[in-house]
Amino acid sequence: MDISYRSLSAEQTPRIVDMLGAHEALILRQTLSAREAQSLTHAVYAARDEWSPAFEATQFSLGKAFYVEYEEGREEEYFLSVEESNAVVENYLPGMQEFMLELFTLATRQPAVLRESWCGPGVHIFPANGLVARQGGEPHFDLEGLTDEDIAHRVPALTMVLMLQAPEQGGGLAVWDTLFDGRFEYDLDFDTLPAPDIAFYGVGDCVIIDSYRLHQIQPFTGSLDRISLTAHGLLHNGVWHVWF
């Protein structure tokens, strides 16, 4: 489902958490102008020496992404580097983390804060002609960062991805009509799942999904890297706690 971001006020915005049960994904169009997105993209490239490689340098991030550090066995390092990570992101992309909090508030009509002791929103870079470009990402749920208790009680959780630089072709988000039911992605029989919807979002657009929903970055072609802002949020006591 598409919503024009620039035509909305906080009072007019439907609550995303109420809508995502009926829609696999929701796209806020033009949360950034093309010029704003391009300026941020240039800043990301200016910060290349600060990029963190992941999964044998098949992808990179600006700021520490928890799921990467968790899967690569650096969870302790992640929490020790929160202050440094946020400082680097703020130095190159001043105000970006606050902007992503504002998007959470606009989309949910509830306050949003940086999750205490966690890295704030950051940037994912998937290189052109890299592994993800050729094969697509792994299908997954965004459950890293949720406790077993959060998952058991199905505490509301959202994922926001804002495109700064879109690939020349492809690179959308496949979103299945499949919510986490105790089976992780490696337990699923994909041959029996219905075909996913593909959410295509361009420069400046922000896609929002339920973090419990199965999704996958699609392959892409061309000479442009796929660069996006990412923020995860967990709702506790009426407040969204946001991290990367």
Residue pairs with C-beta under 8 A, 6 or more apart in sequence:
1 19
1 23
1 25
1 26
1 27
2 26
2 27
2 29
3 13
3 14
3 26
3 27
3 28
3 29
4 29
4 30
5 28
5 29
5 30
5 31
5 106
5 206
6 29
6 30
8 106
10 105
10 106
10 109
13 106
13 107
13 109
15 107
15 108
15 109
16 26
16 107
16 108
16 158
16 208
17 108
17 156
17 158
17 235
19 26
20 26
20 158
20 208
20 209
20 210
20 213
21 210
24 175
24 176
24 177
24 196
24 197
24 199
24 209
24 213
25 173
25 175
25 197
25 199
25 207
25 208
25 209
25 215
26 107
26 207
26 208
26 209
27 199
27 201
27 205
27 206
27 207
27 208
28 103
28 107
28 205
28 206
28 207
28 208
29 201
29 204
29 205
30 204
30 205
31 103
31 162
31 204
31 205
31 206
32 40
32 162
32 164
32 203
32 204
33 204
34 203
34 204
36 204
37 163
37 164
37 165
37 203
37 204
38 165
38 203
40 93
40 96
40 164
40 229
41 164
41 165
41 227
43 92
43 93
44 62
44 92
44 93
44 123
44 125
44 164
44 227
46 92
47 62
47 88
47 91
47 92
50 62
50 88
50 92
51 60
51 61
51 62
51 125
52 60
52 61
52 62
52 63
52 64
52 65
52 68
53 59
53 60
54 60
54 61
54 65
54 68
54 72
55 68
55 71
55 72
55 131
58 127
58 130
58 131
58 132
59 124
59 125
59 126
59 127
59 130
59 131
59 132
60 124
60 125
60 127
61 68
61 122
61 123
61 124
61 125
61 244
62 88
62 89
62 92
62 93
62 122
62 123
62 125
63 85
63 86
63 88
63 89
63 119
63 120
63 121
63 122
63 123
63 244
64 78
64 81
64 82
64 85
64 119
64 122
64 244
65 119
65 122
65 124
65 230
65 244
66 75
66 78
66 118
66 119
66 144
66 145
66 232
66 243
66 244
67 142
67 144
67 145
69 75
69 77
69 78
70 78
70 144
71 144
78 119
79 117
79 118
81 119
82 117
82 118
82 119
85 119
85 120
85 122
85 244
86 97
86 114
86 119
86 120
89 96
89 97
89 120
89 121
89 122
89 123
90 96
90 97
93 123
96 121
96 229
97 114
97 120
97 121
100 120
100 121
100 160
100 162
100 229
100 231
100 242
101 112
101 113
101 114
101 121
101 231
101 242
102 112
103 160
103 162
103 206
103 231
104 110
104 112
104 158
104 160
104 231
104 233
104 240
104 242
105 111
105 112
105 240
107 158
107 160
107 208
108 158
108 235
108 240
110 235
110 238
110 239
110 240
111 238
111 239
111 240
112 233
112 239
112 240
112 241
112 242
113 239
113 240
113 241
113 242
114 120
114 241
114 242
114 243
115 234
115 241
115 242
115 243
116 241
118 145
118 241
118 243
118 244
119 243
119 244
120 231
120 242
120 243
120 244
121 229
121 230
121 231
121 242
121 243
121 244
122 229
122 230
122 244
123 164
123 227
123 228
123 229
123 230
124 161
124 226
124 227
124 228
124 230
125 225
125 226
125 227
126 132
126 133
126 137
126 171
126 217
126 220
126 225
126 226
126 227
127 133
127 225
128 167
128 220
128 222
128 223
128 224
128 225
128 226
132 217
132 219
132 220
132 226
133 167
133 171
133 219
133 220
133 221
133 226
134 219
135 219
136 174
136 216
136 217
136 218
136 219
137 216
137 217
138 185
138 216
139 174
139 176
139 185
139 188
139 190
139 214
139 215
139 216
140 185
140 214
140 215
140 216
141 180
141 184
141 185
141 211
141 212
141 213
141 214
141 215
142 157
142 159
142 209
142 211
142 212
142 215
142 232
143 151
143 180
143 211
143 212
145 232
145 234
145 243
146 155
146 157
146 211
146 234
150 157
150 234
151 180
154 212
155 234
155 235
155 236
156 234
156 235
157 210
157 211
157 212
157 232
157 233
157 234
157 235
158 208
158 209
158 210
158 211
158 232
158 233
158 240
159 208
159 209
159 210
159 211
159 230
159 231
159 232
159 233
160 206
160 207
160 208
160 229
160 230
160 231
160 232
160 233
161 173
161 201
161 206
161 207
161 228
161 229
161 230
162 204
162 205
162 206
162 207
162 228
162 229
162 230
163 201
163 202
163 203
163 204
163 205
163 206
163 207
163 226
163 227
163 228
164 203
164 227
164 228
164 229
165 203
165 224
165 225
165 226
165 227
166 201
166 202
166 203
166 224
166 226
167 220
167 221
167 222
167 224
167 225
167 226
168 220
168 221
168 222
168 223
168 224
169 220
169 221
169 222
170 218
170 219
170 220
170 221
171 217
171 218
171 219
171 220
171 226
172 198
172 199
172 200
172 201
172 218
173 198
173 199
173 201
173 207
173 209
173 215
173 216
173 217
173 218
174 196
174 197
174 198
174 199
174 215
174 216
174 217
174 218
175 196
175 197
175 198
175 199
175 209
175 213
175 214
175 215
176 193
176 194
176 196
176 197
176 213
176 214
176 215
177 194
177 196
177 197
178 188
178 193
178 194
178 213
178 214
179 210
179 212
179 213
179 214
180 212
180 213
180 214
185 214
188 214
193 214
196 214
196 215
196 216
198 218
199 207
201 207
209 215
211 232
217 226
220 226
230 244
231 242
231 243
231 244
232 242
232 243
232 244
233 240
233 241
233 242
233 243
234 240
234 241
235 241
